[in-house]
Amino acid sequence: MARTLGQEPYGHASSAVKSERDRREATVSGAIVLYYVSRSVLTVTVVRLVPLP
């Protein structure tokens, strides 16, 4: 995903968040990946939730 996100930002089994086409969400290797698609800037935020023991 890291190598191809810029080439195919609407792929990777991502889905629109709250009907905003450019706000995307995907689950990759157990991590939730949230990102916005923009022609000039790519910002990716990754959140991994770990349950308490």
Distance bins in CASP14 RR format, pairs under 12 A and 6 or more apart:
PFRMAT RR
TARGET T0000
AUTHOR 0000-0000-0000
RMODE 2
METHOD distances of the structure
MODEL  1
1 7 0 0 0 0 0 1 0 0 0 0 0
1 8 0 0 0 0 1 0 0 0 0 0 0
1 9 0 0 0 0 0 1 0 0 0 0 0
1 11 0 0 0 0 1 0 0 0 0 0 0
1 12 1 0 1 0 0 0 0 0 0 0 0
1 13 0 0 0 0 1 0 0 0 0 0 0
1 14 0 0 0 0 1 0 0 0 0 0 0
1 24 0 0 0 0 0 1 0 0 0 0 0
1 26 1 0 0 1 0 0 0 0 0 0 0
1 27 0 0 0 0 0 1 0 0 0 0 0
1 28 1 0 1 0 0 0 0 0 0 0 0
1 29 0 0 0 0 1 0 0 0 0 0 0
1 30 0 0 0 0 0 1 0 0 0 0 0
1 31 0 0 0 0 1 0 0 0 0 0 0
1 33 1 0 0 1 0 0 0 0 0 0 0
1 35 0 0 0 0 0 1 0 0 0 0 0
1 44 0 0 0 0 1 0 0 0 0 0 0
1 46 0 0 0 0 1 0 0 0 0 0 0
2 12 0 0 0 0 0 1 0 0 0 0 0
2 28 0 0 0 0 1 0 0 0 0 0 0
2 29 0 0 0 0 0 1 0 0 0 0 0
2 31 0 0 0 0 0 1 0 0 0 0 0
2 33 0 0 0 0 0 1 0 0 0 0 0
2 35 0 0 0 0 0 1 0 0 0 0 0
2 42 0 0 0 0 0 1 0 0 0 0 0
2 44 0 0 0 0 1 0 0 0 0 0 0
2 46 0 0 0 0 0 1 0 0 0 0 0
3 12 0 0 0 0 0 1 0 0 0 0 0
4 10 0 0 0 0 0 1 0 0 0 0 0
4 11 0 0 0 0 1 0 0 0 0 0 0
4 12 1 0 0 1 0 0 0 0 0 0 0
4 14 0 0 0 0 0 1 0 0 0 0 0
4 26 0 0 0 0 0 1 0 0 0 0 0
4 28 0 0 0 0 0 1 0 0 0 0 0
4 42 0 0 0 0 0 1 0 0 0 0 0
5 11 0 0 0 0 1 0 0 0 0 0 0
5 12 1 0 0 1 0 0 0 0 0 0 0
5 14 0 0 0 0 1 0 0 0 0 0 0
5 24 0 0 0 0 1 0 0 0 0 0 0
5 26 0 0 0 0 1 0 0 0 0 0 0
5 28 0 0 0 0 1 0 0 0 0 0 0
5 33 0 0 0 0 1 0 0 0 0 0 0
5 35 1 0 0 1 0 0 0 0 0 0 0
5 36 0 0 0 0 0 1 0 0 0 0 0
5 37 0 0 0 0 1 0 0 0 0 0 0
5 42 1 0 0 1 0 0 0 0 0 0 0
5 43 0 0 0 0 0 1 0 0 0 0 0
5 44 1 0 0 1 0 0 0 0 0 0 0
5 46 0 0 0 0 0 1 0 0 0 0 0
6 12 0 0 0 0 0 1 0 0 0 0 0
6 14 0 0 0 0 0 1 0 0 0 0 0
6 24 0 0 0 0 0 1 0 0 0 0 0
6 35 0 0 0 0 1 0 0 0 0 0 0
6 37 0 0 0 0 1 0 0 0 0 0 0
6 38 0 0 0 0 0 1 0 0 0 0 0
6 39 0 0 0 0 0 1 0 0 0 0 0
6 41 0 0 0 0 0 1 0 0 0 0 0
6 42 1 0 0 1 0 0 0 0 0 0 0
6 43 0 0 0 0 0 1 0 0 0 0 0
6 44 0 0 0 0 1 0 0 0 0 0 0
7 37 0 0 0 0 0 1 0 0 0 0 0
7 42 0 0 0 0 0 1 0 0 0 0 0
8 14 0 0 0 0 1 0 0 0 0 0 0
8 24 0 0 0 0 0 1 0 0 0 0 0
8 26 0 0 0 0 0 1 0 0 0 0 0
8 37 0 0 0 0 0 1 0 0 0 0 0
9 16 0 0 0 0 0 1 0 0 0 0 0
9 21 0 0 0 0 0 1 0 0 0 0 0
9 22 0 0 0 0 1 0 0 0 0 0 0
9 23 0 0 0 0 0 1 0 0 0 0 0
9 24 1 0 0 1 0 0 0 0 0 0 0
9 26 0 0 0 0 0 1 0 0 0 0 0
9 33 0 0 0 0 0 1 0 0 0 0 0
9 35 1 0 0 1 0 0 0 0 0 0 0
9 36 0 0 0 0 1 0 0 0 0 0 0
9 37 1 0 1 0 0 0 0 0 0 0 0
9 38 0 0 0 0 1 0 0 0 0 0 0
9 39 0 0 0 0 0 1 0 0 0 0 0
9 41 0 0 0 0 0 1 0 0 0 0 0
9 42 1 0 0 1 0 0 0 0 0 0 0
9 43 0 0 0 0 0 1 0 0 0 0 0
9 44 0 0 0 0 1 0 0 0 0 0 0
10 16 0 0 0 0 1 0 0 0 0 0 0
10 21 1 0 0 1 0 0 0 0 0 0 0
10 22 0 0 0 0 1 0 0 0 0 0 0
10 23 0 0 0 0 0 1 0 0 0 0 0
10 24 1 0 0 1 0 0 0 0 0 0 0
10 25 0 0 0 0 0 1 0 0 0 0 0
10 26 0 0 0 0 0 1 0 0 0 0 0
10 35 0 0 0 0 0 1 0 0 0 0 0
10 36 0 0 0 0 0 1 0 0 0 0 0
10 37 1 0 0 1 0 0 0 0 0 0 0
11 24 0 0 0 0 1 0 0 0 0 0 0
11 25 0 0 0 0 0 1 0 0 0 0 0
11 26 1 0 0 1 0 0 0 0 0 0 0
11 28 0 0 0 0 0 1 0 0 0 0 0
11 33 0 0 0 0 0 1 0 0 0 0 0
11 35 0 0 0 0 0 1 0 0 0 0 0
11 37 0 0 0 0 0 1 0 0 0 0 0
12 24 0 0 0 0 1 0 0 0 0 0 0
12 25 0 0 0 0 0 1 0 0 0 0 0
12 26 1 0 1 0 0 0 0 0 0 0 0
12 27 0 0 0 0 1 0 0 0 0 0 0
12 28 1 0 0 1 0 0 0 0 0 0 0
12 29 0 0 0 0 0 1 0 0 0 0 0
12 33 0 0 0 0 1 0 0 0 0 0 0
12 35 0 0 0 0 1 0 0 0 0 0 0
12 37 0 0 0 0 0 1 0 0 0 0 0
12 44 0 0 0 0 0 1 0 0 0 0 0
13 24 0 0 0 0 0 1 0 0 0 0 0
13 25 0 0 0 0 1 0 0 0 0 0 0
13 26 1 0 1 0 0 0 0 0 0 0 0
13 27 1 0 0 1 0 0 0 0 0 0 0
13 28 0 0 0 0 1 0 0 0 0 0 0
13 33 0 0 0 0 0 1 0 0 0 0 0
14 21 0 0 0 0 0 1 0 0 0 0 0
14 22 0 0 0 0 0 1 0 0 0 0 0
14 23 0 0 0 0 1 0 0 0 0 0 0
14 24 1 0 1 0 0 0 0 0 0 0 0
14 25 1 0 0 1 0 0 0 0 0 0 0
14 26 1 1 0 0 0 0 0 0 0 0 0
14 27 0 0 0 0 1 0 0 0 0 0 0
14 28 0 0 0 0 1 0 0 0 0 0 0
14 32 0 0 0 0 0 1 0 0 0 0 0
14 33 1 0 0 1 0 0 0 0 0 0 0
14 34 0 0 0 0 1 0 0 0 0 0 0
14 35 0 0 0 0 1 0 0 0 0 0 0
14 36 0 0 0 0 0 1 0 0 0 0 0
14 37 0 0 0 0 1 0 0 0 0 0 0
14 44 0 0 0 0 0 1 0 0 0 0 0
15 21 0 0 0 0 0 1 0 0 0 0 0
15 23 0 0 0 0 1 0 0 0 0 0 0
15 24 1 0 0 1 0 0 0 0 0 0 0
15 25 1 0 1 0 0 0 0 0 0 0 0
15 26 1 0 0 1 0 0 0 0 0 0 0
15 27 0 0 0 0 1 0 0 0 0 0 0
15 32 0 0 0 0 0 1 0 0 0 0 0
15 33 0 0 0 0 0 1 0 0 0 0 0
15 34 0 0 0 0 0 1 0 0 0 0 0
15 35 0 0 0 0 0 1 0 0 0 0 0
16 22 0 0 0 0 1 0 0 0 0 0 0
16 23 1 0 0 1 0 0 0 0 0 0 0
16 24 1 0 0 1 0 0 0 0 0 0 0
16 25 1 0 0 1 0 0 0 0 0 0 0
16 26 0 0 0 0 0 1 0 0 0 0 0
16 34 0 0 0 0 0 1 0 0 0 0 0
16 35 0 0 0 0 0 1 0 0 0 0 0
16 36 0 0 0 0 0 1 0 0 0 0 0
16 37 0 0 0 0 1 0 0 0 0 0 0
17 23 1 0 1 0 0 0 0 0 0 0 0
17 24 1 0 0 1 0 0 0 0 0 0 0
17 25 1 0 1 0 0 0 0 0 0 0 0
17 26 0 0 0 0 0 1 0 0 0 0 0
17 32 0 0 0 0 0 1 0 0 0 0 0
17 33 0 0 0 0 0 1 0 0 0 0 0
17 34 1 0 0 1 0 0 0 0 0 0 0
17 35 0 0 0 0 1 0 0 0 0 0 0
17 36 0 0 0 0 1 0 0 0 0 0 0
17 37 0 0 0 0 0 1 0 0 0 0 0
17 45 0 0 0 0 0 1 0 0 0 0 0
18 24 0 0 0 0 0 1 0 0 0 0 0
18 25 0 0 0 0 1 0 0 0 0 0 0
18 34 0 0 0 0 0 1 0 0 0 0 0
20 34 0 0 0 0 0 1 0 0 0 0 0
20 35 0 0 0 0 0 1 0 0 0 0 0
20 36 0 0 0 0 1 0 0 0 0 0 0
20 37 0 0 0 0 1 0 0 0 0 0 0
21 36 0 0 0 0 0 1 0 0 0 0 0
21 37 1 0 0 1 0 0 0 0 0 0 0
21 38 0 0 0 0 0 1 0 0 0 0 0
22 34 0 0 0 0 0 1 0 0 0 0 0
22 35 0 0 0 0 1 0 0 0 0 0 0
22 36 1 0 1 0 0 0 0 0 0 0 0
22 37 1 0 1 0 0 0 0 0 0 0 0
22 38 1 0 0 1 0 0 0 0 0 0 0
22 39 0 0 0 0 1 0 0 0 0 0 0
22 41 0 0 0 0 0 1 0 0 0 0 0
22 42 0 0 0 0 0 1 0 0 0 0 0
22 43 0 0 0 0 0 1 0 0 0 0 0
23 33 0 0 0 0 0 1 0 0 0 0 0
23 34 1 0 0 1 0 0 0 0 0 0 0
23 35 1 0 0 1 0 0 0 0 0 0 0
23 36 1 0 1 0 0 0 0 0 0 0 0
23 37 1 0 0 1 0 0 0 0 0 0 0
23 38 0 0 0 0 0 1 0 0 0 0 0
23 43 0 0 0 0 0 1 0 0 0 0 0
23 45 0 0 0 0 0 1 0 0 0 0 0
24 32 0 0 0 0 0 1 0 0 0 0 0
24 33 0 0 0 0 1 0 0 0 0 0 0
24 34 1 0 0 1 0 0 0 0 0 0 0
24 35 1 0 1 0 0 0 0 0 0 0 0
24 36 1 0 0 1 0 0 0 0 0 0 0
24 37 1 0 0 1 0 0 0 0 0 0 0
24 38 0 0 0 0 0 1 0 0 0 0 0
24 42 0 0 0 0 0 1 0 0 0 0 0
24 43 0 0 0 0 0 1 0 0 0 0 0
24 44 0 0 0 0 1 0 0 0 0 0 0
24 45 0 0 0 0 0 1 0 0 0 0 0
25 31 0 0 0 0 0 1 0 0 0 0 0
25 32 1 0 0 1 0 0 0 0 0 0 0
25 33 1 0 0 1 0 0 0 0 0 0 0
25 34 1 0 1 0 0 0 0 0 0 0 0
25 35 0 0 0 0 1 0 0 0 0 0 0
25 36 0 0 0 0 0 1 0 0 0 0 0
25 37 0 0 0 0 0 1 0 0 0 0 0
25 44 0 0 0 0 0 1 0 0 0 0 0
25 45 0 0 0 0 0 1 0 0 0 0 0
25 46 0 0 0 0 0 1 0 0 0 0 0
25 47 0 0 0 0 0 1 0 0 0 0 0
26 32 1 0 0 1 0 0 0 0 0 0 0
26 33 1 0 1 0 0 0 0 0 0 0 0
26 34 0 0 0 0 1 0 0 0 0 0 0
26 35 0 0 0 0 1 0 0 0 0 0 0
26 37 0 0 0 0 0 1 0 0 0 0 0
26 44 0 0 0 0 0 1 0 0 0 0 0
26 45 0 0 0 0 0 1 0 0 0 0 0
26 46 0 0 0 0 0 1 0 0 0 0 0
26 47 0 0 0 0 0 1 0 0 0 0 0
27 33 1 0 0 1 0 0 0 0 0 0 0
27 34 0 0 0 0 0 1 0 0 0 0 0
27 46 0 0 0 0 0 1 0 0 0 0 0
27 47 0 0 0 0 0 1 0 0 0 0 0
27 48 0 0 0 0 0 1 0 0 0 0 0
27 49 0 0 0 0 0 1 0 0 0 0 0
28 34 0 0 0 0 0 1 0 0 0 0 0
28 35 0 0 0 0 0 1 0 0 0 0 0
28 44 0 0 0 0 0 1 0 0 0 0 0
28 46 0 0 0 0 1 0 0 0 0 0 0
28 47 0 0 0 0 0 1 0 0 0 0 0
28 48 0 0 0 0 0 1 0 0 0 0 0
29 46 0 0 0 0 1 0 0 0 0 0 0
29 48 0 0 0 0 1 0 0 0 0 0 0
30 46 0 0 0 0 0 1 0 0 0 0 0
30 47 0 0 0 0 0 1 0 0 0 0 0
30 48 1 0 0 1 0 0 0 0 0 0 0
30 49 0 0 0 0 1 0 0 0 0 0 0
30 50 0 0 0 0 0 1 0 0 0 0 0
31 44 0 0 0 0 0 1 0 0 0 0 0
31 45 0 0 0 0 0 1 0 0 0 0 0
31 46 1 0 1 0 0 0 0 0 0 0 0
31 47 1 0 0 1 0 0 0 0 0 0 0
31 48 1 0 1 0 0 0 0 0 0 0 0
31 49 0 0 0 0 1 0 0 0 0 0 0
31 50 0 0 0 0 0 1 0 0 0 0 0
32 44 0 0 0 0 0 1 0 0 0 0 0
32 45 0 0 0 0 1 0 0 0 0 0 0
32 46 1 0 0 1 0 0 0 0 0 0 0
32 47 1 0 1 0 0 0 0 0 0 0 0
32 48 1 0 0 1 0 0 0 0 0 0 0
32 49 1 0 0 1 0 0 0 0 0 0 0
33 43 0 0 0 0 0 1 0 0 0 0 0
33 44 1 0 0 1 0 0 0 0 0 0 0
33 45 1 0 0 1 0 0 0 0 0 0 0
33 46 1 0 1 0 0 0 0 0 0 0 0
33 47 0 0 0 0 1 0 0 0 0 0 0
33 48 0 0 0 0 1 0 0 0 0 0 0
34 43 0 0 0 0 1 0 0 0 0 0 0
34 44 1 0 0 1 0 0 0 0 0 0 0
34 45 1 0 1 0 0 0 0 0 0 0 0
34 46 1 0 0 1 0 0 0 0 0 0 0
34 47 1 0 0 1 0 0 0 0 0 0 0
34 48 0 0 0 0 0 1 0 0 0 0 0
35 41 0 0 0 0 0 1 0 0 0 0 0
35 42 1 0 0 1 0 0 0 0 0 0 0
35 43 1 0 0 1 0 0 0 0 0 0 0
35 44 1 0 1 0 0 0 0 0 0 0 0
35 45 1 0 0 1 0 0 0 0 0 0 0
35 46 0 0 0 0 1 0 0 0 0 0 0
35 47 0 0 0 0 0 1 0 0 0 0 0
36 42 0 0 0 0 1 0 0 0 0 0 0
36 43 1 0 1 0 0 0 0 0 0 0 0
36 44 0 0 0 0 1 0 0 0 0 0 0
36 45 0 0 0 0 1 0 0 0 0 0 0
37 43 0 0 0 0 1 0 0 0 0 0 0
37 44 0 0 0 0 0 1 0 0 0 0 0
38 44 0 0 0 0 0 1 0 0 0 0 0
END
